[in-house]
């Protein structure tokens, strides 16, 4: 039988532990930066994002706003078009209403 035990050096191990954790975090961040830099984003990805935003708002309006589902419609606009008013920043979701 072989017993293995680990011990610490109270005077030095806290600093060594901090340095090791910092080193690991730096490596992780460099890896994440590499992934971020090399991730391609297509027009289809952005279209899916726009649609997901619209669906989220639609669901909120049905569930929390208590609007009838048959009164809400998803519109597929040109997602790259500039806002109607030049002084307006582009919203992530736009609402439009038709009164009859």
N, C-alpha and C positions, 0 to 999 in steps of 0.2 A: 504494500500500500504506500502511496505517495501523497503527502499532504502539501498543498500549496496555499500560502497566505500572502495577502497584500498589506502593506503598511504605508504610512505617509511620513514625510518630514515636515513637521509643523512650521518650521522656519522658512522653508523654500517652496513647498508644493502649491500653496495658494497662488503665488505669482506664476509658477509654471503652468498651473491649470488655466489661469486667465490668458496667458500667452497662447496656449494650445487652442482654447476656445476661439480666440480672436483669429488665429491662423485658419481654423476651420471655417469660420464665418466669412473671411475674405475669399477663400477658395469657392465657397458656395455662391457668394455674390458675383464673382467673376464668371462662374458657370451660368448663373441666371442672366447676366448681361449678355453672354454669348448666345443663349437661347433667344433672348429678346431681339438682339440684333439680327439674327438669322431666321426669324419667323416671318414668312411672307404673308401678306394680307391681300386677298383678291377682291375684285368687285362683288363676287358672289358672297364672300364673307361679310362685306359691309352691307349688302342687301339683306342678308339674314339677320344682321344686327338691327337694322332699321325695322324689319318686320317684327322681331322679338320685342322691341321697345313698344311698337304700336299694339301688339297683342297684350303686353303687360298693362298698358293703360286701358285698353278695352276691357280686360278682365276686372281691373279695379273699378271701372265705371259700372260694371254689371254687379259685382259683389258688394262694394261699399257704397257706390252711388245709387244703387237700386234702379238702374235703368234697364229697360227691357232689352234682351239680347237682339231681338229683331229690329231694334231701332238704332243699332250701332253697326257700322260697316267699316271694314278695313279698306283703305285706299292705298294704291301703289303709285305714288308720285315719282318723279325724277328726284332721287335722293341727293343728287349732286347740285340741283338747281339752287341759286342764291335766294335768300329771303325776299319777299315782295317789297319790303321797305328797306332802303339802303342803310338806314341808321340802326337797323335791327340785327342783333346777333342771331345766328341760326339756332332754332330750338331743336332739341333732340326728338320731340314729338309735337306735332301740331294738331289742334282740334279745329274742326269746321262744323258749322251747323246750318241746316236748311230748315226754314220755317214754311209750313204749308197751311 
